[in-house]
Amino acid sequence: MWKRTYSTVTTEVTKEQLWKLFADVNNWQIWDTNIEFAKIDGKFEAGNHFMLRPKGGPTVKIDLTETIENNKYIDVTHFPLAKMYDEHLFEDTPEGTKITNTIWVTGLLSFIWIKLVVQKIVDDTPADMQKQIAAAKKLY
């Protein structure tokens, strides 16, 4: 299994603001410049799924496997003979709100999907977190 984690701490937003940002899947393209759109029908909860189209890529179905309001969610994207898991964790700390993103890939062809898709997502994570913080600051 291949796994990467990145964390940052901020005093600019709360975990509730971050949750509100992510739970509003249908507006992700406003702040996420790497996607054309994201679309969910129904609630942002485990057992549901959303569709997402990265810029220049195909539309993919992403399943929500775990959601704990204002704390974390885990989603999974199915590739041929591999799965990419993506965990977003929001925690209160004495220094501020800690945001942690962990991505891991499993499966026979995981090495191909890491090279084609996942490594770029991981490489973009620090800049993406800053965009998320900036967007979440506008939410109350």
CORHU-V228201 format. One record per backbone hydrogen bond with DSSP energy under -0.5 kcal/mol. NH is the residue of the N-H (numbers start at 1). CO is the residue of the C=O. Records with the same first field share a line. If there is no record, write none. Layout:
NH=CO / CO
This chain:
2=105
4=103
6=101
8=99
10=97
18=14
19=15
20=16
21=17
22=18
23=19
24=20
25=23
27=24
28=25
30=27
31=27 / 28
32=28
33=31
35=32
36=53
37=53
39=51
41=49
42=40
45=43
47=64
48=45
50=62
51=39
52=60
53=37
54=52 / 58
55=34
57=54
60=52
62=50
63=76
64=48
65=63 / 74
66=74
68=72
71=68
72=68
73=88
74=66
75=86
76=63
77=84
78=61
79=77 / 82
82=79
83=106
84=77
85=83 / 104
86=75
87=102
88=73
89=87 / 100
90=71
91=98
93=96
96=93
97=10
98=91 / 96
99=8 / 97
100=89 / 98
101=6
102=87
103=4
104=85
105=2
106=83
109=81
110=107
112=109
113=109
114=110
115=111
116=112
117=113
118=113
119=114
121=117
122=118
123=119
124=120
125=121 / 122
128=124
129=125
130=126
131=127
132=128
133=129
134=130
135=131
136=132
137=133
138=135
139=136
